[in-house]
Amino acid sequence: MAEMSVTTASLQSFPKSLLCSLSTRKFNSSFHPSAILSPISRFCLISKFNSFRFSAAVVKAASSPHANTKEPMLPPYDVLITGASKGIGYALAKEFLKAGDNVIICSRSDERVVSALDRLRVETGKQHVWIPMQGTKCDVREGDDVKNLVAFAKEKLQYIDIWINNAGSNAYSFKPLAEASDEDLIQVVTTNTLGLMICCREAINLMQNQPRGGHIFNIDGAGSDGRPTPRFAAYGATKRSVVHLTKSLQAELEMQDVKNVLVHNLSPGMVTTDLLMSGANTKQAKFFINVLAEPADVVAEYLVPNIRSIPTNGSTKATYIRFLTGLKAYSQIFSRIAFGARRNRYVLED
């Protein structure tokens, strides 16, 4: 009974994924099952594994002194938003500024960043918005650019409490995949997938070493729920991967016992940005844009208070914040079909 209790306690510390793999793995004829079924062999295996986990934890604790500590995160928050020179990123920046937070924005274009900062100062009356990397552009597809952005943020704000990965691209292309150019596909995939991965990596590395940790929000898009996205298949595929990446990062941080960094999903729904409106050239597209889309400012006014409530409430669980819920979408579609509501709101329908 003593041996059984030790073994059971040890098994509880095994990662579930490893136990599952042991229980389902097919062994070849040269491997005898008694190596797994024998209590003594099993105890030795588990003891060695637990010893390895303890050693890894010691090394991790020595290298990341703040990984398992967390100080209260209080407003005003320090916020970084990628791809924020226009659209929903710009609207989010404006709402954070209105709430009294400090905001850093970036874009691939120096000119767009300068223009956005000028407009933000006028529209919010705030002066605490800085041009990232002292006015140079930030291309999220380039690791050095993102590292420089982090260095700039640390210099100006010391910490980043909220990092929003908004930068994305559809190459302004709405056509079948068979007609897409190499250049368009490369831009979409490298921006939406590679760029997101680089930003998540740098944000996690930054926040792990902050005493108060941080929150990362990955913005999804059409296709993230697995539904087809004809005429922008590549974009939809990359946005589907956003959800998977977020879940994987959540699992990695839990596996590493990192408690002060959380990765969330953020869903703005259909926003009347230049990107969306450039695809309003079919009957179906016009219908859904009129029925479901909302201006960026309206969406941001809803999202920002919900984003800020997470650190304010001291939440320790990842979440998925959605503006356009399924219930809201079905309700608006029903109202349109039954009563003709929302017809011709943004584009004239045939």
C-alpha positions in Angstrom: 0.0 0.0 0.0 2.9 2.4 0.8 4.4 1.8 -2.7 1.0 2.3 -4.3 0.4 5.6 -2.6 3.8 6.9 -3.6 3.2 5.9 -7.2 -0.2 7.5 -7.3 1.1 10.8 -5.9 3.9 10.8 -8.4 1.5 10.1 -11.2 -0.5 13.2 -10.3 2.5 15.3 -11.1 2.8 13.8 -14.6 1.7 16.1 -17.4 -1.6 14.7 -18.8 -0.3 14.8 -22.3 2.6 12.5 -21.4 0.3 10.0 -19.5 -2.0 9.9 -22.6 0.9 9.2 -24.9 2.1 6.3 -22.6 -1.4 4.8 -22.5 -1.9 4.9 -26.3 1.6 4.3 -27.6 2.1 1.2 -29.7 5.2 -0.8 -28.7 7.3 -2.9 -31.1 7.9 -6.6 -30.4 11.3 -6.0 -28.8 9.9 -3.9 -26.0 8.3 -5.8 -23.2 5.3 -4.2 -21.6 6.5 -5.1 -18.1 8.8 -2.1 -18.3 5.7 0.0 -18.0 3.5 -2.3 -16.0 6.1 -3.3 -13.3 5.6 -1.1 -10.2 9.3 -1.0 -9.5 10.1 0.1 -13.1 7.3 2.6 -13.1 8.4 4.0 -9.8 12.0 4.5 -11.1 10.7 6.1 -14.3 8.5 8.5 -12.4 11.2 9.3 -9.8 13.7 10.2 -12.5 11.1 12.3 -14.3 10.2 14.2 -11.1 13.9 14.7 -10.4 14.3 16.2 -13.9 11.3 18.5 -13.3 12.7 19.7 -10.0 16.1 20.5 -11.6 14.4 22.3 -14.5 12.3 24.3 -12.1 15.4 25.4 -10.2 17.2 26.5 -13.4 14.0 28.3 -14.5 13.6 30.1 -11.2 17.2 31.2 -11.3 17.0 32.6 -14.8 13.5 34.1 -14.5 13.2 35.7 -11.0 9.8 37.2 -11.8 8.1 34.3 -13.6 6.1 33.2 -10.6 5.6 36.5 -8.8 3.1 39.2 -9.6 2.6 42.7 -8.3 -0.8 44.4 -8.6 -1.4 46.0 -12.0 -3.1 49.3 -11.5 -4.2 52.0 -14.0 -3.2 54.0 -15.9 -2.0 51.0 -18.0 0.9 51.0 -20.4 -0.4 49.8 -23.7 1.3 48.8 -27.0 -0.7 48.2 -30.1 0.8 47.0 -33.4 -0.6 48.1 -36.7 -2.4 51.0 -35.0 -2.0 53.8 -37.6 -5.5 53.3 -38.8 -8.6 51.1 -38.5 -9.4 49.2 -35.4 -5.9 49.6 -34.0 -6.1 53.3 -34.2 -9.6 53.3 -32.6 -8.3 51.1 -29.8 -5.4 53.5 -29.2 -7.8 56.5 -29.0 -10.0 54.7 -26.5 -7.1 53.8 -24.2 -5.9 57.3 -24.3 -9.4 58.6 -23.4 -9.3 56.2 -20.4 -6.0 57.9 -19.3 -3.6 55.1 -20.3 -0.2 55.5 -22.0 -0.1 54.2 -25.5 2.6 53.2 -28.0 1.6 52.5 -31.6 3.6 51.2 -34.5 3.2 50.7 -38.3 5.3 49.7 -41.3 5.2 53.3 -42.5 7.0 56.2 -40.8 4.5 58.6 -42.5 1.5 56.8 -41.3 2.8 56.7 -37.7 3.5 60.4 -37.7 0.1 61.1 -39.2 -1.7 58.9 -36.7 0.1 60.5 -33.7 -0.9 64.0 -34.9 -4.5 62.9 -35.2 -4.5 61.2 -31.8 -3.2 64.3 -30.1 -5.9 66.4 -31.7 -8.7 64.0 -31.1 -7.8 63.2 -27.5 -5.9 66.2 -26.3 -3.2 63.8 -25.0 0.5 64.4 -25.4 1.8 61.1 -24.0 1.9 59.1 -27.2 5.3 58.4 -28.6 6.5 57.4 -32.0 8.0 53.9 -31.6 11.7 53.6 -32.1 12.0 57.4 -32.3 10.1 57.6 -35.5 11.3 54.6 -37.4 8.9 52.0 -38.8 8.2 48.7 -37.2 7.6 45.7 -39.5 6.3 42.9 -37.3 7.7 40.4 -39.8 11.2 41.4 -38.8 12.5 40.2 -35.5 15.0 43.1 -35.1 12.2 45.6 -35.7 10.1 44.1 -32.9 13.1 43.8 -30.6 13.7 47.5 -31.2 10.1 48.3 -30.4 10.4 46.5 -27.1 13.5 48.4 -26.3 11.8 51.6 -27.1 8.8 50.7 -24.9 11.0 49.8 -22.0 12.8 53.1 -22.4 9.7 55.2 -22.5 7.3 53.4 -20.2 9.5 50.8 -18.4 6.6 48.2 -18.5 4.0 47.1 -21.0 0.9 45.9 -19.2 -1.3 45.3 -22.3 0.2 44.3 -25.7 -2.4 44.1 -28.5 -1.3 42.2 -31.7 -3.5 44.0 -34.2 -1.1 44.2 -37.3 -2.6 42.2 -40.1 -2.9 42.2 -43.9 -5.1 40.8 -46.7 -3.0 42.6 -49.3 -6.2 44.3 -50.3 -6.9 41.2 -52.4 -10.3 39.6 -52.8 -10.0 36.9 -55.4 -9.8 33.1 -55.6 -6.6 31.6 -54.3 -5.8 30.3 -57.8 -5.5 33.9 -59.0 -3.5 35.2 -56.0 0.1 36.4 -56.7 3.1 35.1 -54.8 3.7 38.6 -53.4 0.2 38.8 -52.0 0.3 35.4 -50.4 3.7 36.1 -48.9 2.5 39.4 -47.4 -0.6 37.9 -45.9 1.1 34.8 -44.4 4.2 36.5 -43.1 2.3 39.4 -41.6 -0.6 37.5 -40.0 1.3 34.4 -38.9 5.0 34.9 -38.7 4.6 38.5 -37.5 2.2 37.4 -34.8 4.5 34.7 -33.6 7.5 37.1 -33.4 5.4 39.6 -31.5 4.1 37.0 -29.1 7.6 35.7 -28.5 9.0 39.2 -27.7 5.9 40.1 -25.6 6.2 37.0 -23.5 9.9 37.4 -22.9 9.3 41.0 -21.9 6.4 40.3 -19.6 7.9 37.3 -17.8 10.5 39.6 -16.3 8.1 42.3 -15.3 7.2 42.1 -11.6 3.5 42.8 -12.5 3.5 40.5 -15.6 1.3 41.4 -18.5 -1.6 40.6 -20.8 -1.3 39.8 -24.5 -4.3 40.1 -26.8 -4.2 38.4 -30.3 -6.9 39.8 -32.6 -8.7 37.2 -34.7 -10.6 37.8 -37.9 -12.8 36.2 -40.6 -12.0 32.4 -40.7 -11.0 32.2 -37.0 -14.1 30.1 -36.3 -13.4 27.6 -39.0 -16.0 28.9 -41.5 -14.9 29.2 -45.1 -13.6 32.6 -46.4 -14.0 32.4 -50.2 -12.1 35.1 -52.1 -9.7 35.6 -49.2 -8.8 32.0 -48.3 -5.2 32.8 -47.3 -6.4 35.5 -44.9 -9.0 33.2 -43.3 -6.4 30.4 -42.9 -4.0 32.7 -41.1 -6.8 34.0 -38.8 -7.8 30.4 -38.0 -4.2 29.8 -36.9 -4.5 32.8 -34.5 -6.8 30.8 -32.2 -4.6 27.8 -32.3 -1.5 29.8 -31.5 -3.2 31.5 -28.6 -4.3 28.1 -27.1 -0.8 26.7 -27.6 0.8 29.7 -25.9 -1.6 29.4 -23.0 -0.7 25.7 -22.6 3.1 26.5 -22.8 2.9 29.1 -20.1 0.9 26.8 -17.9 3.4 24.0 -18.5 6.2 26.3 -17.6 4.3 27.5 -14.5 4.4 31.1 -15.7 1.6 32.8 -13.8 2.2 36.4 -14.5 1.7 36.4 -18.3 -1.7 35.7 -19.9 -2.5 35.4 -23.6 -6.1 36.2 -24.7 -8.1 36.3 -27.9 -9.8 39.5 -29.1 -12.5 39.5 -31.7 -13.7 42.8 -33.1 -16.1 41.2 -35.6 -16.7 43.0 -38.9 -15.2 46.5 -38.8 -15.8 49.0 -41.6 -12.1 49.5 -42.3 -10.5 50.1 -45.7 -9.5 46.4 -45.8 -13.1 45.2 -45.3 -14.7 47.8 -47.6 -12.3 47.0 -50.4 -14.1 43.7 -50.7 -17.6 45.1 -50.9 -18.1 44.2 -54.6 -20.4 41.2 -54.5 -24.1 41.0 -53.5 -23.3 38.7 -50.6 -20.4 40.9 -49.3 -22.6 44.0 -49.4 -25.4 42.2 -47.5 -23.2 41.1 -44.6 -21.3 44.4 -44.4 -24.5 46.3 -44.1 -26.0 43.8 -41.6 -23.1 42.9 -39.4 -20.3 45.5 -39.7 -19.8 48.4 -37.3 -17.4 51.5 -37.4 -14.1 51.1 -35.6 -14.9 53.6 -33.0 -18.1 51.8 -32.0 -16.2 48.5 -31.7 -13.3 50.1 -29.7 -15.7 51.7 -27.3 -17.0 48.2 -26.4 -13.7 46.4 -26.4 -11.4 48.7 -24.4 -13.4 48.7 -21.2 -13.6 44.9 -21.4 -9.8 44.7 -22.0 -9.0 47.0 -19.1 -11.3 45.1 -16.7 -9.1 42.1 -16.9 -6.0 43.6 -15.1 -8.3 45.8 -13.0 -10.0 42.7 -11.6 -6.8 40.8 -11.2 -8.0 38.0 -13.5 -5.6 35.0 -13.7 -7.5 33.2 -16.5 -7.2 33.7 -20.3 -10.4 34.9 -22.0 -11.9 35.5 -25.4 -13.5 38.9 -25.8 -16.0 39.1 -28.6 -17.8 42.2 -30.0 -19.9 40.3 -32.5 -21.3 37.3 -30.7 -23.2 34.6 -32.5 -26.5 35.7 -30.8 -26.0 39.3 -31.9 -25.2 38.3 -35.5 -28.2 36.0 -35.8 -30.4 38.7 -34.3 -29.3 41.3 -36.8 -29.6 38.9 -39.7 -33.2 38.0 -38.6 -34.1 41.7 -38.3 -32.8 42.4 -41.8 -34.7 39.5 -43.3 -37.9 40.1 -41.4 -38.0 43.9 -41.3 -35.5 45.1 -43.8 -33.3 46.6 -41.0 -29.7 47.8 -41.8 -30.2 47.9 -45.5 -27.8 50.1 -47.4 -26.1 51.3 -44.2 -22.6 51.5 -45.8 -22.9 50.3 -49.4 -25.8 50.4 -51.8 -27.2 46.9 -52.5 -28.5 45.7 -55.8 
